[in-house]
Amino acid sequence: MAQDSPPECLACHTTGYDAATHTWEEEGVGCSTCHEMGPNSTHHPEQVMPVNRSPEACGTCHVDTHEDWAMSKHGEEDLACVKCHNPHTAELKKENVQEVCIDCHNEESYFYAFTAHSQEGMICTDCHFQVSETPAGEGHGKLVHTFAVDLNNCNQCHEHQMHSTSSDAAFMGTMGTAMGGAEGEGVAGVTPCEALDTLQQARNDIVFPDQIDSNVLAPEPPSGLAPLSFVLPMVFGLALGIVVTPLAERAFRRVQI
Amino acid sequence: MGNQTLAGKTMKRRDFLKLSIAGLATTTIAATTMRNKASGPVGDSPHKWAMVIDQSKCNGCGYCVDACRACNDVAPDKAWTRLIAQEPEEERDVYLPVPCMQCADAPCVDICPVGASYYRPDGIVMMDYDKCIGCRYCELACPYHARSFNWKAFTEGNPAVPDWGQPEVARRPRGVVEKCAFCYQRIDRGLAMGLTPGVDEQATPACVVACPPGARVFGDLNDPESQVSQLLAGNCSYRLREDLGTEPRVYYLPVQAEEEAACHDNV
């Protein structure tokens, strides 16, 4: 391996690393990282291969991500890594991150479509899945799995509006005018707090499905039987009668003396 | 003496007796050979599998459907477990995941003319795809629309594989009706390995394992310590179409248990 193989790297970048002897079974992440193998632990294929799918197993190498996750709401709810990630390819089970978010958080995505942020073309991950400013090393802990949004996220776009006077905010455009009163009036400089307030108000204004007049969307179907439902049985009855009646007559005439 | 008439032909009493006994014998033999599917689960399994689905947790992501498709090699045009969107309640969406109910008194088992649909001692309603003649009576009889017919053989690659799992059972041929079987293959191999279905992922149905919010719970009703038993004992639950008397084994915890009338007196 490159870069002089320091033990700190090898512990994760090899399979079956033995620190005492500085040896490893194979390079990269092999099968036995997660599947117990060997003559004493399993009788494959008679038994199915045992596997460790816990977040802790992933967390032995993906330390930063595991720590972020453990602090997040996902971690509290014990949403394991393998629910979203394919353990073998390490890719997501859907095309992109946005789809994965919306699969479970579909209600939030309904409201979000009506907000100014959405109009600007921003998606969930723009705010909720930040690139880490202090990753452990290149490629380590790059995307922050806390999914938390804090002031730094807002300030990536709205920094110039922090602590600015109302006239400055209006001059710089964006949220200043969007929140505004009539033209020419002083507009409150928009802080992130107020922006959140607007979002929550917008949520309150959304019409919920049960408020929609259902007759408009799906008029009631006409009730009662269709005329055709009488015609077909009549035809069948006629056919049966035409066939059966002569036979019955013949039978009865035989019995009667 | 003792002549009967039937449509003008005379018949001796002897012939009449012979005919009656033959008819009775045929009926008895038919009834006894059908006995294996005529009644509920018999047998000595210590397990009674059930599933509890918590609707307050289900967010309609559909991962259960994908995982089932992968692990049971189900074609993309059919779903063994269906996800139905119900009327939103109290400003939140409500979803109803519907697998096969594995009824204790299953209409599909009663109606199958060849006995392809049968009870396993642990309560799972199994399909013998070799016996199935594809008449689709069971598909019609099922009140939960849990069954689907194979109009064509599924020969293409399964798009759900490998992201959502690997196929664990054989593909069904064209012309048979297939359905969810509570991933009996996972349960059986898990039990053989000493694992506990419902607790250990490898012994638990794929839909239960895949559910991100943990809305689906699987376990043994005969075990009072199992999660399903405890959930049912402590919460208001209901089953679908209980009025039909099918005795389904899938219980639902409603989104909001407002009225006691909605709750079912369980287990």
Contacts between the chains, C-beta under 8 A, distances in Angstrom:
chain1	res1	chain2	res2	distance
A	47	B	189	7.7
A	47	B	192	7.3
A	47	B	193	5.6
A	48	B	189	5.2
A	48	B	193	6.7
A	48	B	202	6.4
A	50	B	193	7.8
A	50	B	202	7.5
A	51	B	202	7.0
A	53	B	201	6.1
A	77	B	213	6.9
A	77	B	214	7.5
A	78	B	214	7.4
A	79	B	212	5.6
A	79	B	213	7.6
A	83	B	63	7.1
A	83	B	210	7.0
A	83	B	212	4.5
A	84	B	212	7.4
A	86	B	162	7.0
A	86	B	163	4.9
A	88	B	162	6.7
A	89	B	162	7.6
A	89	B	163	7.7
A	91	B	163	7.7
A	93	B	63	7.8
A	93	B	66	7.5
A	93	B	163	4.5
A	93	B	164	6.4
A	103	B	61	4.0
A	103	B	62	6.9
A	103	B	63	7.0
A	104	B	59	4.9
A	104	B	61	4.7
A	104	B	212	5.7
A	104	B	213	6.9
A	105	B	59	7.5
A	106	B	59	6.7
A	106	B	60	6.3
A	106	B	61	7.6
A	106	B	93	7.2
A	107	B	59	7.7
A	107	B	92	6.6
A	107	B	93	5.8
A	208	B	88	6.7
A	208	B	91	6.0
A	209	B	87	7.7
A	209	B	88	5.3
A	210	B	87	7.2
A	210	B	88	6.2
A	251	B	7	6.1
A	254	B	7	6.5
A	254	B	8	4.4
A	255	B	5	7.8
A	255	B	7	7.1
A	255	B	8	6.4
